[in-house]
Amino acid sequence: MKKHIEGKVISINGPIIKAVGLEGISMLDIAEVGPHGIIGEVIRLDGNIAIIQVYEDNTGLKPGDKVISSNRPLSVLLGPGLISNIYDGIQRPLVEIEKISGSFIKKGIKVDPLDNKRKWQFKPSVKAGDAVSEGSFLGEIQETFSIKCRIMVPPGINGTVKSIVPDGEYTTDDIIYSIEYEKGTYNGRLAEYWPVRKPRPYKQKLKSGMPLITGQRIIDIFFPIAIGGTAAIPGGFGTGKTMTQHALAKWCNADIIVYIGCGERGNEMTDVLNDFPRLTDPRTNRPLMERTIMIANTSNMPVPAREVSIYTGVTIAEFYRDMGYNVAIMADSTSRWAEALRELSSRLGDMPAEEGFPSYLASRLAEFYERAGYVKTLSGQYGGITTIGAVSPPGGDFSEPVTQHTTRFVRCFWALDKILADARHYPSISWIDSYTEYIDEVQEWWGERNIEWSTIRRDAMNILLEDERLQQIVKLIGTDALPQEERFVLFCAELIKDGFLQQNSFDNVDMYCCPDKQIRLLEIIVAFYRNGKELILKGSEMNDFIYLDFVSSIARLKSEINNDDIEKLDIIKKEILTRMQELKGIDKFEFV
Amino acid sequence: MTFEAEYMNLSKIIGPLVFIEGVRGVGYGDLVELRTGNGEIRIGQTLEVDEDKAVVQVFEGTTGLSLESTKSTFLGKSLEIPVSVDMLGRVFDGLGRPTDGAPQVVSDIVLDVNGLPINPYSREYPRDFIQTGISAIDGMNTLIRGQKLPIFSGSGMPHNIIAAQIARQARILTSEEDFTVIFAAMGVKFDVAQFFIESFEENGVLSTSAMFLSLANAPSIERLITPRTALTLAEYLAFECNMHVLVILTDMTNYCESLRELSSSRGEIPSRKGYPGYLYSDLASIYERAGRIKGKQGSITQIPILSMPSDDISHPVPDLTGYITEGQIVLERELFNKGIYPPIAGLPSLSRLMKDGIGEGRTRKDHAGVAAQLFACYAKVKRIRSLAAIVGEEEISDIDKTYLKFGNYFEEKFLSQGNYENRSIEDTLAIGWDALAILPEGELYRISRDDIQKYLFY
């Protein structure tokens, strides 16, 4: 279709290759290098020298080896069959790689991203003669039980349908439709290529006004993220970044999850591969795998492919967003991606900025997070991409460049705390250092569930902040020296930490907490606090009531009450209030 | 296909690197043989190739090489070693050449020491509990077959004794198979290697283990290959011969220093503390060579040992290691000074694979709860201790005093044990319950009520 250019290698330094004789090649075009035809991308042009980064191990490559380019940018194939698949950084399915090369990944393996033998049941929704515009739907395929893959008119094409196949079974290679447009006729297939580094177009960015419900109490109540939002999870090693990412990927209410394992452990991907087919989505009761796409470029796989894996993931997410789905991207970890940038830029001899990172680190991070958002698509649908990136700061020090630059581009910051992790308090999200800018956006949604949401949240947060302040004093003089009201604050803060914030992802009841249960749990603790405070002000001894059995059972409610019998929590709340009223002994005490 | 030609045009020698000009047809990563003036042969590898120039790192160091008299031959292949089951019971240098006086290994199977990345899809998730007989590990930071669990230590602390104890006592409860031990030493002193040899000998496993020694007196650059030769043999034994291999790598800090040396000779832009920016990826290419593979019997369990310079866990070597490995066993100076063996720090130690390897049918139903509760309570002990140090032990509340009692019992009975004491997991959990029994029942909120009823008073 397009002409091939052939050149030759003149120098090799790690994954960076210089080649000559590639006149007419453009930036970011793909090149096949050497006898194995390993995939590379042109990242720089200098006179007649093209600088290429290769995405596979290039040991044994020699100067003089040929380089072939087909004048096409690095792209991903978008179409039915992406879901449930697991890819490497350049969209090669790992399952197919295993069939060819066994348990170890040999170099130069070429496999199709989508199974082009598989027949899909396609149902057209337009007919010949219909006028169609870019992004509009031509038909659909039931890709999994709950996901319909819509076949869309590629961006840039507006015209009339000249022909379209009838309802039937087709492969991704078959020509399905043709559209007459100003530049001629476009023949389309079920799957189309899209360049990874080019964001897919949409009509307009909007605010969604809906929180991404994650089932994790500390996130949903204290630091919520809106659909279409961006969040970062920074934390040193062992603080539970991956555990948090896994919990979000399992339980958040997105339609589709793109999980990018970028330069992390192989066994973590295996863990996901083991878990997701077994676990079911609480909303659809279907296996989680049926909404998950995985990109696995583990730490021992080639570094340049790690750099591109992030873009591969985002492009796939954009494809489903354009169909009107809510997609969540988990990128674990963006620091490894930044390190890949650093390694490549250092081999290119770029002048480094902070800590050896290239000066374009910030702009690359911004580009990545900017591809998130809730949008009105070209076809007028509403779809969103919520991006959650893990950050692995060296030594757990948040002042390092990747964390610092990331905070400029995300609006939600879930800081993981080493001290909490050491005490095995998970999720170890710090309620002191974390923040979110989405409160205003999700307030209305929560308000419809519980009118008191803002006040309960604020009161609980105040208890925690007061606790933090008092702990400074306690460190110096001990708890017993504090007045009773303050000791009661410490007690209630512990109750919030153990009974609300801490969440056991291995407990079948506690692993996912629905929003209605979340707010009720917190409401009980806050009500206990408000009434206890009253009791103390009226002269009761705190020790008279905090050791009662109903108090110690509050901390266990999270794992003893199921998501489907939350009415029990209303009863328990009433009981607690009655018991406290009895304590007071006398009549008309006004309870909050 | 490969043509061997001898070149004499050395243009430069910097540290472990030699620059050779006028070469043709040299591949990236190719092996090079350098012959010195007096006929000695050294091995090197190309790091960078241009049309007529190659940069070569010399594993045995460049001492004694001259620009004029050194001849180099490019072998057209990367560094490979022959592997065979007969290598067990033998001692090799860092490049896999025998140093025990016995003949060369002969085998038809020759493998590239760099290995190939395991396809993440082909991995089998490790779930088999290894009983090491050490309570601090079995109870709270369980080792799993196929895991990579490093020991973060400091100078003078007993990491070698712990590693040897693990190698001696490690058992899978459900099977009779023993571990095959592969030991790789990088830049450690002779007496450390001797300690392990003696320990294996006393235990009768010397004849079934292989040792790769690149000691402190060997050229520093050889250390870059040592873990790779050891793991190449380990992969062969595990995935071709169905063996369960335990690989001990000591000391990874020395390895990283050699990498830094090489990087600075090449004039690369350093990141933290002068270590190259690719230290993470380089370490991952070693540590990720552990695990299990679907459909294969064997496994590789890695215990890398590394010393933290001035006990600093945020130093790049332990820091990046912790980001790759599945947890870490951290040794603590304070416990060590108190005379507690093993001085395994309660809080910063972690095993990421523990969650799926314990519980009913694997260890015991209450294991996860007990471990979580011990962690939570011990964290509280640490807080109370720092408070008591300021206000005095008299001034703290009664419940806090009980916690201190728990803390002492935990350190003296649970953590502490003899280096020949081999505790079963039941013993370990029983001691854990004894410690928890010191606290009021209401404090045990991480354990289910069922388990409290079943185990607390029995």
Boltz contact constraints between the chains, C-beta under 6 A:
constraints:
  - contact:
      token1: [A, 10]
      token2: [B, 51]
      max_distance: 6.0
  - contact:
      token1: [A, 11]
      token2: [B, 50]
      max_distance: 6.0
  - contact:
      token1: [A, 12]
      token2: [B, 28]
      max_distance: 6.0
  - contact:
      token1: [A, 12]
      token2: [B, 49]
      max_distance: 6.0
  - contact:
      token1: [A, 13]
      token2: [B, 48]
      max_distance: 6.0
  - contact:
      token1: [A, 58]
      token2: [B, 28]
      max_distance: 6.0
  - contact:
      token1: [A, 59]
      token2: [B, 28]
      max_distance: 6.0
  - contact:
      token1: [A, 59]
      token2: [B, 29]
      max_distance: 6.0
  - contact:
      token1: [A, 59]
      token2: [B, 78]
      max_distance: 6.0
  - contact:
      token1: [A, 60]
      token2: [B, 27]
      max_distance: 6.0
  - contact:
      token1: [A, 61]
      token2: [B, 28]
      max_distance: 6.0
  - contact:
      token1: [A, 62]
      token2: [B, 25]
      max_distance: 6.0
  - contact:
      token1: [A, 62]
      token2: [B, 27]
      max_distance: 6.0
  - contact:
      token1: [A, 63]
      token2: [B, 49]
      max_distance: 6.0
  - contact:
      token1: [A, 63]
      token2: [B, 51]
      max_distance: 6.0
  - contact:
      token1: [A, 86]
      token2: [B, 121]
      max_distance: 6.0
  - contact:
      token1: [A, 94]
      token2: [B, 119]
      max_distance: 6.0
  - contact:
      token1: [A, 94]
      token2: [B, 121]
      max_distance: 6.0
  - contact:
      token1: [A, 95]
      token2: [B, 121]
      max_distance: 6.0
  - contact:
      token1: [A, 97]
      token2: [B, 119]
      max_distance: 6.0
  - contact:
      token1: [A, 98]
      token2: [B, 119]
      max_distance: 6.0
  - contact:
      token1: [A, 98]
      token2: [B, 121]
      max_distance: 6.0
  - contact:
      token1: [A, 98]
      token2: [B, 122]
      max_distance: 6.0
  - contact:
      token1: [A, 103]
      token2: [B, 119]
      max_distance: 6.0
  - contact:
      token1: [A, 103]
      token2: [B, 122]
      max_distance: 6.0
  - contact:
      token1: [A, 103]
      token2: [B, 293]
      max_distance: 6.0
  - contact:
      token1: [A, 104]
      token2: [B, 116]
      max_distance: 6.0
  - contact:
      token1: [A, 104]
      token2: [B, 118]
      max_distance: 6.0
  - contact:
      token1: [A, 105]
      token2: [B, 116]
      max_distance: 6.0
  - contact:
      token1: [A, 105]
      token2: [B, 117]
      max_distance: 6.0
  - contact:
      token1: [A, 105]
      token2: [B, 119]
      max_distance: 6.0
  - contact:
      token1: [A, 237]
      token2: [B, 322]
      max_distance: 6.0
  - contact:
      token1: [A, 237]
      token2: [B, 323]
      max_distance: 6.0
  - contact:
      token1: [A, 238]
      token2: [B, 350]
      max_distance: 6.0
  - contact:
      token1: [A, 266]
      token2: [B, 118]
      max_distance: 6.0
  - contact:
      token1: [A, 266]
      token2: [B, 120]
      max_distance: 6.0
  - contact:
      token1: [A, 266]
      token2: [B, 123]
      max_distance: 6.0
  - contact:
      token1: [A, 266]
      token2: [B, 288]
      max_distance: 6.0
  - contact:
      token1: [A, 269]
      token2: [B, 120]
      max_distance: 6.0
  - contact:
      token1: [A, 270]
      token2: [B, 123]
      max_distance: 6.0
  - contact:
      token1: [A, 270]
      token2: [B, 125]
      max_distance: 6.0
  - contact:
      token1: [A, 271]
      token2: [B, 125]
      max_distance: 6.0
  - contact:
      token1: [A, 274]
      token2: [B, 125]
      max_distance: 6.0
  - contact:
      token1: [A, 296]
      token2: [B, 120]
      max_distance: 6.0
  - contact:
      token1: [A, 298]
      token2: [B, 120]
      max_distance: 6.0
  - contact:
      token1: [A, 299]
      token2: [B, 284]
      max_distance: 6.0
  - contact:
      token1: [A, 299]
      token2: [B, 288]
      max_distance: 6.0
  - contact:
      token1: [A, 299]
      token2: [B, 324]
      max_distance: 6.0
  - contact:
      token1: [A, 300]
      token2: [B, 117]
      max_distance: 6.0
  - contact:
      token1: [A, 300]
      token2: [B, 284]
      max_distance: 6.0
  - contact:
      token1: [A, 300]
      token2: [B, 285]
      max_distance: 6.0
  - contact:
      token1: [A, 300]
      token2: [B, 288]
      max_distance: 6.0
  - contact:
      token1: [A, 301]
      token2: [B, 117]
      max_distance: 6.0
  - contact:
      token1: [A, 303]
      token2: [B, 281]
      max_distance: 6.0
  - contact:
      token1: [A, 339]
      token2: [B, 280]
      max_distance: 6.0
  - contact:
      token1: [A, 342]
      token2: [B, 277]
      max_distance: 6.0
  - contact:
      token1: [A, 343]
      token2: [B, 277]
      max_distance: 6.0
  - contact:
      token1: [A, 343]
      token2: [B, 278]
      max_distance: 6.0
  - contact:
      token1: [A, 346]
      token2: [B, 269]
      max_distance: 6.0
  - contact:
      token1: [A, 346]
      token2: [B, 277]
      max_distance: 6.0
  - contact:
      token1: [A, 352]
      token2: [B, 269]
      max_distance: 6.0
  - contact:
      token1: [A, 355]
      token2: [B, 271]
      max_distance: 6.0
  - contact:
      token1: [A, 356]
      token2: [B, 269]
      max_distance: 6.0
  - contact:
      token1: [A, 356]
      token2: [B, 271]
      max_distance: 6.0
  - contact:
      token1: [A, 356]
      token2: [B, 277]
      max_distance: 6.0
  - contact:
      token1: [A, 392]
      token2: [B, 323]
      max_distance: 6.0
  - contact:
      token1: [A, 394]
      token2: [B, 319]
      max_distance: 6.0
  - contact:
      token1: [A, 395]
      token2: [B, 314]
      max_distance: 6.0
  - contact:
      token1: [A, 395]
      token2: [B, 319]
      max_distance: 6.0
  - contact:
      token1: [A, 422]
      token2: [B, 347]
      max_distance: 6.0
  - contact:
      token1: [A, 422]
      token2: [B, 379]
      max_distance: 6.0
  - contact:
      token1: [A, 423]
      token2: [B, 376]
      max_distance: 6.0
  - contact:
      token1: [A, 423]
      token2: [B, 379]
      max_distance: 6.0
  - contact:
      token1: [A, 424]
      token2: [B, 372]
      max_distance: 6.0
  - contact:
      token1: [A, 424]
      token2: [B, 375]
      max_distance: 6.0
  - contact:
      token1: [A, 424]
      token2: [B, 376]
      max_distance: 6.0
  - contact:
      token1: [A, 478]
      token2: [B, 387]
      max_distance: 6.0
  - contact:
      token1: [A, 478]
      token2: [B, 391]
      max_distance: 6.0
  - contact:
      token1: [A, 478]
      token2: [B, 395]
      max_distance: 6.0
  - contact:
      token1: [A, 478]
      token2: [B, 396]
      max_distance: 6.0
  - contact:
      token1: [A, 479]
      token2: [B, 397]
      max_distance: 6.0
  - contact:
      token1: [A, 480]
      token2: [B, 397]
      max_distance: 6.0
  - contact:
      token1: [A, 498]
      token2: [B, 445]
      max_distance: 6.0
  - contact:
      token1: [A, 552]
      token2: [B, 442]
      max_distance: 6.0
  - contact:
      token1: [A, 555]
      token2: [B, 445]
      max_distance: 6.0
